[in-house]
Amino acid sequence: MAPPKKNALPKPLPDGFILTDTEKKKWKLGTIIGQGGFGLIYLASKDIDRPVAMDTDFVIKVEYQKNGPLFSELKFYQRAAKPESMQRWKKNKKLDFLGIPTYWGSGLAEYNDLSYRFMAMDRLGMDLQKVCEHNGGRLKKATVLQLGQRLVDVLQYIHENEYVHADIKAANLMRGYRDPEQVYLADYGLSYRYCPDGAHKEYKENPKRCHDGTIEYTSLDAHKGLAPSRRSDLQILGFCLLHWLCGSLPWISILKNPTQVQEAKARLMDNLPDSVQQLSASRASTDEVAAFLLYVKTLEYQDKPDYQHLKDLLASVVTGSLDFSSPQGPAVESDTKNPHTKEKKAGRARGPSKTKPSPAEVEDEGMKSKPVPACHIRGPPLPKPQSQQEEVLPTVRRSQRPRVAPVHSYKEDDSEEDEEEDEEEEVRPKPILACYLRGPPKSPSGQPKQV
């Protein structure tokens, strides 16, 4: 049999297949419930004598042995996230919860001449990407700030254990299977050991690694080809918080051009806090996220962040359970996608305000004749100027006024079509009252002269 392609999804293992981890614990595979970039996720159980229940608390990730992501994730858990290490951390920090999934074991397996690597983990629930999509792309402000504080705790733990996550995003945040109010930062396939044996990686830009990560959120360091660092993780988190709060990001429409995304992120960071504060959705202030990113901006590549200060910046009056219900009010307008539209609206807003006319005034206005450029009138010029017409028209009964064909109108005053319509109004011929028009010259017999 030909060797499997690297970074390809593995051929499925049969239902009920028994795996033995490095500590000789046996695991039984159930049905496949998902897949990652290069691996499959199975329901699993420690009870190998019965079929795997659909409500089991365990899953097993399976990849081909030669694939890299699961190996990187496995090394992270073995070095930095052992259950006993996390328990000590929570006790020292007086935390009731730390959002890192529990690792239960790993090993290698053979089936049909193919080599597999596997890892047993806690089973988790729905990811926050689906929650955001259900809510129109946004989360409530209190929920965003609470999530930010909890994720700062997670990042502090993994940072002090020599690792960074490097791929924080809603798709990698999972709600608990048994307790949906708890949220876990999962998927450490791109985690990076930034400080092996206490020695921080040097600042070195690598053109071959530019723009690594998820383009919406990846840090400016990653755009430049730098290895991930603690400040990179925090900047990624800041961009995520901004997206969850506002429902959009200023560079969301140019994701196919990484260089333009990098420039847009640089502009946002250079113009803090104003660049973030003006993105607020509805009445949800972005001041806390602006302050968070402003602090991250002060960090040097190798600096250790003040995690407690970051949590204080995200302090919320709301505590307790996370509320994932849909926020009220509209999300950020699409002006973030087209800043030129926003500039046009702002420019018009600076002009004098106009009072909305009453229906009667609108009807009268439609009946009144408008001045017409001479180039559109056949015969001699109009006998009276507009000011004199306005004095005469009110004396005419409404039933005697000529009917004027309606013109197309646009209800959205702020649309770009309005500007085009205004320009056309200057040159479009207007209907002229019959009493002001002279007909074609007549012959002496009274019949129209033939041309």
C-alpha positions as CSV (number, residue, x, y, z in Angstrom):
1,M,0.0,0.0,0.0
2,A,1.3,3.4,-0.9
3,P,2.2,5.7,2.0
4,P,-0.4,8.3,2.9
5,K,0.0,11.8,1.8
6,K,1.3,14.1,4.5
7,N,-1.2,16.5,6.0
8,A,-4.1,14.4,4.6
9,L,-7.2,13.3,6.6
10,P,-6.6,9.8,7.9
11,K,-8.6,6.9,6.7
12,P,-11.2,6.2,9.4
13,L,-10.6,3.5,12.0
14,P,-13.5,1.0,12.5
15,D,-16.1,1.6,15.1
16,G,-15.2,-0.2,18.4
17,F,-11.4,-0.2,17.6
18,I,-9.3,-0.5,20.8
19,L,-6.3,1.8,21.3
20,T,-3.7,1.4,24.0
21,D,-1.9,4.6,25.2
22,T,1.7,4.9,26.5
23,E,0.5,4.3,30.1
24,K,-1.2,1.0,29.0
25,K,-4.7,2.4,29.4
26,K,-7.2,1.1,26.9
27,W,-9.6,3.2,24.9
28,K,-12.6,2.2,22.8
29,L,-13.5,4.3,19.7
30,G,-17.1,5.2,19.0
31,T,-18.5,7.3,16.1
32,I,-16.7,10.2,14.4
33,I,-18.2,13.6,15.6
34,G,-15.8,16.0,13.8
35,Q,-12.6,16.7,12.0
36,G,-9.9,19.2,12.1
37,G,-7.4,20.3,9.5
38,F,-5.7,16.9,9.3
39,G,-7.4,14.7,11.9
40,L,-10.6,13.0,12.9
41,I,-12.3,13.3,16.3
42,Y,-14.0,10.2,17.7
43,L,-16.2,9.6,20.8
44,A,-14.3,7.4,23.2
45,S,-14.7,5.4,26.4
46,K,-12.5,3.8,29.0
47,D,-15.0,0.9,29.2
48,I,-14.0,-1.4,26.4
49,D,-16.6,-4.0,27.2
50,R,-19.6,-1.9,26.1
51,P,-20.4,0.2,23.0
52,V,-19.3,3.8,23.4
53,A,-22.3,5.8,24.7
54,M,-23.3,8.9,22.8
55,D,-23.1,11.0,26.0
56,T,-19.5,9.9,26.9
57,D,-17.2,12.5,28.5
58,F,-14.1,11.7,26.3
59,V,-13.0,12.1,22.7
60,I,-9.9,10.9,20.9
61,K,-8.1,12.9,18.1
62,V,-6.5,10.7,15.4
63,E,-4.0,11.7,12.7
64,Y,-1.5,10.0,10.6
65,Q,1.7,9.6,12.6
66,K,3.7,11.8,10.2
67,N,1.4,14.8,10.5
68,G,2.6,17.7,12.5
69,P,-0.3,19.5,14.2
70,L,-1.3,16.7,16.6
71,F,2.3,16.1,17.5
72,S,2.7,19.8,18.4
73,E,-0.5,19.8,20.4
74,L,0.6,16.6,22.2
75,K,4.0,18.1,23.2
76,F,2.2,21.2,24.6
77,Y,0.0,19.1,26.9
78,Q,2.8,16.8,28.0
79,R,5.2,19.7,28.8
80,A,2.8,22.5,30.0
81,A,-0.7,21.3,30.7
82,K,-0.6,18.2,32.9
83,P,-3.7,18.0,35.1
84,E,-1.6,18.2,38.4
85,S,0.2,21.3,37.1
86,M,-3.1,23.1,36.3
87,Q,-4.5,22.2,39.7
88,R,-1.5,23.7,41.5
89,W,-1.8,26.8,39.4
90,K,-5.5,27.3,40.1
91,K,-4.9,26.9,43.9
92,N,-2.0,29.4,43.9
93,K,-4.0,31.9,41.9
94,K,-7.3,31.2,43.8
95,L,-9.1,30.4,40.6
96,D,-12.2,28.1,40.4
97,F,-11.7,27.4,36.7
98,L,-9.0,27.5,34.1
99,G,-10.1,27.1,30.5
100,I,-7.7,24.5,29.2
101,P,-9.0,21.0,28.2
102,T,-7.8,18.0,30.2
103,Y,-5.3,15.7,28.5
104,W,-5.9,12.0,29.4
105,G,-3.3,10.1,27.4
106,S,-1.8,9.4,24.0
107,G,0.0,6.8,21.9
108,L,0.5,5.2,18.5
109,A,-1.6,2.6,16.6
110,E,-1.4,0.5,13.4
111,Y,-4.3,-0.5,11.2
112,N,-4.1,-1.9,7.6
113,D,-0.4,-1.0,7.4
114,L,-1.1,2.6,8.3
115,S,0.5,4.3,11.3
116,Y,-1.7,6.6,13.5
117,R,-1.1,9.0,16.4
118,F,-3.9,9.6,18.9
119,M,-4.6,11.7,21.9
120,A,-7.5,11.3,24.5
121,M,-9.1,14.6,25.7
122,D,-12.1,16.0,27.5
123,R,-15.2,16.1,25.3
124,L,-16.2,19.7,24.7
125,G,-19.4,21.4,23.4
126,M,-20.2,24.0,20.7
127,D,-17.5,26.4,19.6
128,L,-18.1,30.2,20.0
129,Q,-18.0,30.8,16.2
130,K,-21.4,29.1,15.9
131,V,-22.6,31.2,18.9
132,C,-21.5,34.4,17.2
133,E,-23.0,33.4,13.9
134,H,-26.3,32.7,15.6
135,N,-26.1,36.2,17.2
136,G,-25.4,38.0,14.0
137,G,-21.7,38.1,14.6
138,R,-21.7,39.7,18.0
139,L,-21.7,39.0,21.7
140,K,-23.0,41.1,24.6
141,K,-20.4,43.5,26.0
142,A,-20.4,42.0,29.5
143,T,-19.8,38.6,27.9
144,V,-17.0,39.9,25.8
145,L,-15.2,41.4,28.8
146,Q,-15.8,38.3,31.0
147,L,-14.4,36.1,28.2
148,G,-11.4,38.5,27.9
149,Q,-10.6,38.1,31.6
150,R,-10.8,34.3,31.6
151,L,-8.6,34.1,28.5
152,V,-6.0,36.3,30.1
153,D,-5.9,33.7,32.9
154,V,-5.4,30.9,30.3
155,L,-2.7,32.9,28.5
156,Q,-0.8,33.7,31.7
157,Y,-0.7,30.0,32.6
158,I,0.6,28.8,29.2
159,H,3.0,31.8,28.9
160,E,4.5,31.0,32.3
161,N,4.9,27.4,31.0
162,E,7.0,28.6,28.1
163,Y,4.3,28.4,25.4
164,V,2.1,30.7,23.4
165,H,-1.1,29.7,21.6
166,A,-0.8,31.8,18.4
167,D,-4.2,31.0,17.0
168,I,-6.9,32.5,19.4
169,K,-10.3,32.8,17.7
170,A,-13.9,32.0,18.3
171,A,-13.6,28.7,16.4
172,N,-11.0,27.5,18.9
173,L,-13.1,28.5,22.0
174,M,-15.3,25.7,23.1
175,R,-18.1,25.6,25.6
176,G,-18.1,22.8,28.2
177,Y,-20.0,19.6,27.3
178,R,-21.5,19.2,30.8
179,D,-21.3,22.9,31.8
180,P,-22.0,25.2,28.8
181,E,-21.2,28.3,30.9
182,Q,-17.5,27.3,30.9
183,V,-15.3,28.2,27.9
184,Y,-12.1,26.4,27.0
185,L,-9.3,27.6,24.7
186,A,-8.7,24.5,22.6
187,D,-6.6,23.4,19.5
188,Y,-2.9,23.8,20.4
189,G,-1.7,22.6,17.0
190,L,0.0,26.0,16.3
191,S,1.3,26.5,19.8
192,Y,4.9,27.6,20.0
193,R,7.5,27.2,22.6
194,Y,8.7,30.9,22.7
195,C,10.9,30.5,25.7
196,P,12.6,27.1,25.8
197,D,14.4,26.5,29.1
198,G,13.8,30.1,30.1
199,A,15.6,31.7,27.0
200,H,13.3,33.9,25.0
201,K,13.5,33.7,21.2
202,E,15.3,36.6,19.6
203,Y,13.6,39.3,17.5
204,K,14.2,38.1,14.0
205,E,11.9,38.8,11.0
206,N,11.6,35.9,8.6
207,P,10.1,36.8,5.1
208,K,9.2,33.2,4.6
209,R,6.9,33.2,7.6
210,C,5.0,36.4,7.0
211,H,1.3,36.5,7.7
212,D,1.2,33.2,9.6
213,G,-2.0,32.4,11.5
214,T,-5.6,33.2,11.0
215,I,-5.5,36.4,8.8
216,E,-8.4,38.2,10.6
217,Y,-6.7,38.2,14.0
218,T,-3.0,37.3,13.6
219,S,-0.6,39.8,15.2
220,L,1.5,42.5,13.5
221,D,4.5,40.4,14.7
222,A,3.3,37.4,12.6
223,H,2.6,39.7,9.6
224,K,6.3,40.6,9.7
225,G,7.5,37.0,10.0
226,L,8.4,37.1,13.7
227,A,8.1,34.0,15.9
228,P,5.0,34.2,18.2
229,S,5.5,35.9,21.6
230,R,3.4,36.9,24.6
231,R,2.5,40.3,23.2
232,S,1.4,38.5,19.9
233,D,-1.1,36.4,21.8
234,L,-2.5,39.4,23.6
235,Q,-2.8,41.5,20.4
236,I,-4.6,38.6,18.8
237,L,-7.0,38.4,21.8
238,G,-7.6,42.2,21.5
239,F,-8.6,41.9,17.8
240,C,-10.9,39.0,18.8
241,L,-12.6,41.0,21.6
242,L,-13.1,43.9,19.2
243,H,-14.7,41.6,16.6
244,W,-17.0,40.0,19.1
245,L,-18.1,43.3,20.5
246,C,-18.6,45.2,17.2
247,G,-19.5,42.3,14.8
248,S,-16.9,43.4,12.3
249,L,-13.3,44.6,11.9
250,P,-12.0,47.5,9.7
251,W,-10.1,45.0,7.4
252,I,-12.7,42.3,7.1
253,S,-13.4,43.1,3.4
254,I,-9.7,42.9,2.3
255,L,-8.7,39.5,3.8
256,K,-7.5,38.2,0.5
257,N,-4.7,40.8,0.6
258,P,-2.5,40.1,3.7
259,T,-0.4,43.2,3.1
260,Q,-3.4,45.5,3.1
261,V,-4.7,43.7,6.3
262,Q,-1.3,44.3,7.9
263,E,-1.4,48.0,7.0
264,A,-5.0,48.4,8.3
265,K,-4.0,46.8,11.6
266,A,-1.0,49.1,11.8
267,R,-3.2,52.1,11.3
268,L,-5.6,50.9,14.0
269,M,-2.7,50.4,16.5
270,D,-1.1,53.7,15.6
271,N,-4.3,55.7,16.2
272,L,-5.4,54.2,19.5
273,P,-7.6,54.8,21.3
274,D,-9.7,56.8,18.8
275,S,-9.4,54.1,16.1
276,V,-11.2,51.6,18.3
277,Q,-13.6,53.9,20.2
278,Q,-15.2,55.0,16.9
279,L,-16.1,51.4,16.1
280,S,-18.6,51.0,18.9
281,A,-21.8,49.1,18.0
282,S,-25.1,50.5,19.2
283,R,-24.5,51.7,22.7
284,A,-21.7,49.2,23.5
285,S,-18.6,51.2,24.3
286,T,-15.3,49.9,23.2
287,D,-13.2,51.9,25.7
288,E,-12.1,48.8,27.6
289,V,-10.8,47.0,24.4
290,A,-9.1,50.3,23.3
291,A,-7.3,50.5,26.6
292,F,-6.4,46.8,26.4
293,L,-4.8,47.2,22.9
294,L,-3.1,50.4,24.0
295,Y,-1.3,48.6,26.8
296,V,-0.3,45.8,24.4
297,K,1.2,48.5,22.1
298,T,3.6,49.5,24.9
299,L,5.1,46.0,25.2
300,E,8.4,45.1,23.7
301,Y,8.9,41.8,21.9
302,Q,10.4,40.0,24.9
303,D,8.4,41.9,27.7
304,K,6.5,40.0,30.3
305,P,2.9,41.5,30.4
306,D,1.2,42.6,33.6
307,Y,-1.7,40.1,33.4
308,Q,-3.5,41.5,36.4
309,H,-3.5,45.0,34.9
310,L,-5.0,43.5,31.7
311,K,-7.7,41.9,33.7
312,D,-8.4,45.1,35.5
313,L,-8.7,46.9,32.1
314,L,-11.4,44.5,31.2
315,A,-13.2,44.6,34.5
316,S,-17.0,44.3,34.2
317,V,-19.7,45.0,36.7
318,V,-21.3,41.7,35.6
319,T,-20.0,38.5,37.2
320,G,-21.0,34.9,37.3
321,S,-22.3,32.9,34.4
322,L,-21.7,33.9,30.8
323,D,-24.7,35.2,28.9
324,F,-24.6,34.0,25.2
325,S,-27.9,35.4,24.2
326,S,-28.1,37.8,21.3
327,P,-27.1,41.4,22.0
328,Q,-29.6,44.2,21.4
329,G,-29.1,46.9,18.8
330,P,-27.4,46.9,15.4
331,A,-23.9,45.8,14.7
332,V,-21.3,48.2,13.3
333,E,-22.4,49.5,9.9
334,S,-20.7,48.3,6.8
335,D,-18.8,51.6,6.8
336,T,-15.9,49.6,8.2
337,K,-15.9,47.8,4.9
338,N,-16.0,51.0,2.8
339,P,-14.6,54.0,4.8
340,H,-15.3,56.3,1.8
341,T,-19.0,55.9,2.3
342,K,-18.6,57.0,6.0
343,E,-16.7,60.0,4.9
344,K,-19.5,61.1,2.5
345,K,-22.1,60.7,5.2
346,A,-20.0,62.7,7.6
347,G,-19.5,65.4,5.1
348,R,-23.2,65.8,4.4
349,A,-23.9,65.7,8.2
350,R,-21.9,68.9,8.6
351,G,-24.2,70.9,6.4
352,P,-27.3,72.8,7.6
353,S,-30.2,70.5,8.7
354,K,-33.4,70.4,6.7
355,T,-36.8,70.3,8.2
356,K,-38.9,67.4,6.9
357,P,-41.8,68.8,4.9
358,S,-45.4,68.0,5.7
359,P,-47.4,65.8,3.3
360,A,-49.4,68.9,2.1
361,E,-46.2,70.8,1.4
362,V,-44.8,67.8,-0.5
363,E,-47.9,67.7,-2.7
364,D,-47.9,71.5,-3.3
365,E,-44.2,71.3,-4.1
366,G,-44.9,68.6,-6.7
367,M,-47.5,70.9,-8.3
368,K,-45.4,74.0,-8.6
369,S,-43.4,74.6,-11.7
370,K,-39.7,74.9,-11.5
371,P,-37.3,77.1,-13.5
372,V,-36.1,75.5,-16.6
373,P,-32.8,76.3,-18.4
374,A,-33.4,78.2,-21.6
375,C,-31.7,75.5,-23.7
376,H,-34.7,73.2,-22.9
377,I,-37.5,75.7,-23.9
378,R,-38.8,76.2,-27.4
379,G,-39.9,79.7,-28.1
380,P,-39.4,83.0,-26.2
381,P,-38.2,82.9,-22.6
382,L,-40.6,82.6,-19.7
383,P,-42.5,85.7,-19.1
384,K,-42.1,85.7,-15.3
385,P,-39.4,84.8,-12.9
386,Q,-39.8,82.1,-10.3
387,S,-40.5,84.6,-7.5
388,Q,-43.5,86.0,-9.4
389,Q,-44.8,82.5,-10.2
390,E,-45.0,81.6,-6.6
391,E,-47.2,84.7,-6.0
392,V,-49.6,83.6,-8.7
393,L,-49.8,79.9,-8.2
394,P,-51.5,80.0,-4.7
395,T,-54.5,81.8,-6.3
396,V,-55.1,78.9,-8.6
397,R,-57.4,76.2,-7.4
398,R,-55.7,72.9,-6.8
399,S,-58.1,71.1,-9.2
400,Q,-57.1,73.5,-12.0
401,R,-53.4,72.9,-11.6
402,P,-51.8,70.7,-14.3
403,R,-50.8,67.2,-13.2
404,V,-47.1,66.6,-13.2
405,A,-45.6,63.2,-13.9
406,P,-43.8,61.8,-10.9
407,V,-40.0,61.4,-11.0
408,H,-38.1,58.5,-9.4
409,S,-37.2,59.1,-5.7
410,Y,-34.9,57.4,-3.3
411,K,-36.0,56.9,0.3
412,E,-32.4,56.4,1.7
413,D,-31.2,60.0,2.1
414,D,-27.7,58.8,2.8
415,S,-27.2,56.6,-0.3
416,E,-24.8,57.5,-3.0
417,E,-27.6,57.5,-5.5
418,D,-28.9,60.7,-3.8
419,E,-25.7,62.6,-4.8
420,E,-26.1,61.4,-8.4
421,E,-29.8,62.5,-8.3
422,D,-28.9,65.9,-7.0
423,E,-26.5,66.4,-9.9
424,E,-29.1,65.3,-12.4
425,E,-31.6,67.7,-10.9
426,E,-29.5,70.6,-12.1
427,V,-29.8,69.6,-15.8
428,R,-33.1,67.6,-15.9
429,P,-35.9,69.5,-17.7
430,K,-38.9,70.2,-15.5
431,P,-42.6,70.2,-16.5
432,I,-43.8,73.6,-17.5
433,L,-47.3,75.0,-17.0
434,A,-49.3,75.2,-20.2
435,C,-50.1,78.9,-19.6
436,Y,-46.4,79.8,-19.9
437,L,-45.7,78.0,-23.1
438,R,-46.3,79.3,-26.6
439,G,-47.3,76.9,-29.2
440,P,-45.9,76.6,-32.7
441,P,-46.4,79.6,-35.0
442,K,-49.6,79.6,-37.0
443,S,-50.3,80.5,-40.6
444,P,-52.8,83.3,-41.5
445,S,-55.5,80.7,-42.1
446,G,-55.2,79.7,-38.5
447,Q,-53.8,76.2,-39.2
448,P,-50.4,75.3,-37.9
449,K,-47.6,76.0,-40.4
450,Q,-46.2,72.9,-42.0
451,V,-42.5,72.5,-41.4
